[in-house]
Amino acid sequence: MLNTASQIQQQVQLAAYNSFGVPAMAAYFADVRSLGELRRALEFARDKNLSVQILGGGTNVLFVKDYAGLICHMNIQGISHLPESGMVQASCGENWHEFVSYCMNNSLYGYENLALIPGSVGAAPIQNIGAYGVELAQFLVEIEVLDRERDAVRNFSRAECEFGYRGSVFKQQSSHRYVVLSASFKLSAHNLPNLDYQALKAALPEPGITPQQVYDTVCRIRRSRLPDPAELGNAGSFFKNPVVSRDKYDALQSEHGKVPSYATEDEHLVKIPAAWLLDRAGWKGRRRGPAGVYERHALVLVNTGEARGEDILLLAQEMSSSILSQFGIGLVPEVQLI
């Protein structure tokens, strides 16, 4: 039903707004297509003393229960760029993969390693998305946000965003004080492929690798390893890769043999692939009722058809407990629980 005075919908089913496809009901829902609409929706929530959840593409969330407040679905569209400078600005509602494709088609290079990552441009900087050796933060210049406390638009520089591994200042503030409106990037007109990720490098011919080849190869690898949410509900990698001390890593290798790892900015810390831990624990392909683990990737939890959010959460908790018991390492969800 529609509240015509404020254009706020009531009792909206959210299954179509999250890539897990799990059912959950929003008491109030606004499809936001402009800054003005966002301000009116937030005013509506203040008047009714409602909690507010900002939602992008819904590809990194798990609804574990109905939401009693207002869901603001950010759907502001638009891309613009200055060809001479390599600067490009994208509105928060733009699809991330389509934005990367736009950059490729306009000879703006740097993000081809992040092709086919699901979600929106507005959600991407919140968790500093990354894949195959590249992170969003590398080419971001600034983010335009609405400061809800001051009802004012302001810009955050890359430094002010405080980017880290799958995180930023925006992810740290649980109250959603800042709502991302757009993001600006400076990309390159030159071919500088990032082949730090060994699996990607091995799949590409040498020499003379082009950005288009990197883009196509990343898409092919992702399609072969990850299920399409339209066919099998999922949110990609459910857990973050854990970071452990060098001593802990050495102890793991003593007990389990060769353990894959990635370097971090701190030489005393090591990042371990969560997928490797889950593989060793035998989680790939296992089911718990309608919730399961993807048969090709142990880091991907799936909705096999009729799962609810709590079914997937219980499975995730069981997986995390088993890794803590077997390896002494805690797994932290990358997916936001709502």
Secondary structure, 3 states (H helix, E strand, C coil): CEECCCCEEEEEECHHHCCCCCCCEEEEEEEECCHHHHHHHHHHHHHHCCCEEEECCCCCEECCCCEEEEEEEECCCCEEEECCCCEEEEECCCEHHHHHHHHHHCCCECCHHHCCCCCECCCCCCCCCEECCEEHHHCEEEEEEEECCCCEEEEEECCCCCCECCECHHHHCCCCCEEEEEEEEECECCCCCCCCCHHHHHCCCCCCCCHHHHHHHHHHHHHHHCCCCCCCEEEEECECCCEEEHHHHHHHHHHHCCCCCEECCCCCEEECCHHHHHHHCCCCCCEECCEEECCCCCCEEEECCCCCHHHHHHHHHHHHHHHHHHHCCCCCECCEEC
